[in-house]
């Protein structure tokens, strides 16, 4: 279970780093907001 917890931590950390990199690339775009926008636009289509 400690191993699994470590995996979850590294997964969350990877998402955090990816989010940070995307925000530094695209300015103020938040990944979570972008995903929500994609989902909404996908549903409306």
C-alpha positions as a Markdown table, in Angstrom:
| # | Residue | x | y | z |
|---|---|---|---|---|
| 1 | Unk | 0.0 | 0.0 | 0.0 |
| 2 | Unk | 3.0 | 2.3 | 0.6 |
| 3 | Unk | 4.1 | 1.5 | -3.0 |
| 4 | Unk | 0.7 | 2.4 | -4.3 |
| 5 | Unk | 0.6 | 5.7 | -2.4 |
| 6 | Unk | 4.0 | 6.5 | -3.9 |
| 7 | Unk | 2.6 | 5.8 | -7.4 |
| 8 | Unk | -0.4 | 8.2 | -6.7 |
| 9 | Unk | 2.0 | 10.9 | -5.4 |
| 10 | Unk | 4.2 | 10.6 | -8.5 |
| 11 | Unk | 1.1 | 10.6 | -10.7 |
| 12 | Unk | -0.3 | 13.8 | -9.1 |
| 13 | Unk | 3.2 | 15.4 | -9.3 |
| 14 | Unk | 3.4 | 14.6 | -13.0 |
| 15 | Unk | 0.0 | 16.2 | -13.6 |
| 16 | Unk | 1.1 | 19.2 | -11.6 |
| 17 | Unk | 4.3 | 19.6 | -13.6 |
| 18 | Unk | 2.4 | 19.1 | -16.9 |
| 19 | Unk | -0.2 | 21.7 | -15.8 |
| 20 | Unk | 2.7 | 24.1 | -14.9 |
| 21 | Unk | 4.4 | 23.6 | -18.2 |
| 22 | Unk | 1.2 | 24.1 | -20.2 |
| 23 | Unk | 0.4 | 27.3 | -18.3 |
| 24 | Unk | 3.9 | 28.6 | -18.9 |
| 25 | Unk | 3.6 | 27.8 | -22.6 |
| 26 | Unk | 0.1 | 29.1 | -23.2 |
| 27 | Unk | 0.1 | 31.9 | -20.5 |
| 28 | Unk | -3.0 | 31.9 | -18.3 |
| 29 | Unk | -4.8 | 28.8 | -19.8 |
| 30 | Unk | -5.6 | 26.4 | -17.0 |
| 31 | Unk | -5.6 | 22.7 | -18.1 |
| 32 | Unk | -8.7 | 21.9 | -16.0 |
| 33 | Unk | -10.6 | 24.8 | -17.5 |
| 34 | Unk | -9.5 | 23.8 | -21.0 |
| 35 | Unk | -10.7 | 20.3 | -20.5 |
| 36 | Unk | -14.0 | 21.6 | -19.2 |
| 37 | Unk | -14.3 | 23.8 | -22.3 |
| 38 | Unk | -13.5 | 20.9 | -24.6 |
| 39 | Unk | -16.1 | 18.7 | -22.9 |
| 40 | Unk | -18.8 | 21.4 | -23.1 |
| 41 | Unk | -18.0 | 22.1 | -26.7 |
| 42 | Unk | -18.0 | 18.4 | -27.5 |
| 43 | Unk | -21.4 | 17.9 | -25.8 |
| 44 | Unk | -22.9 | 20.9 | -27.6 |
| 45 | Unk | -21.8 | 19.6 | -31.0 |
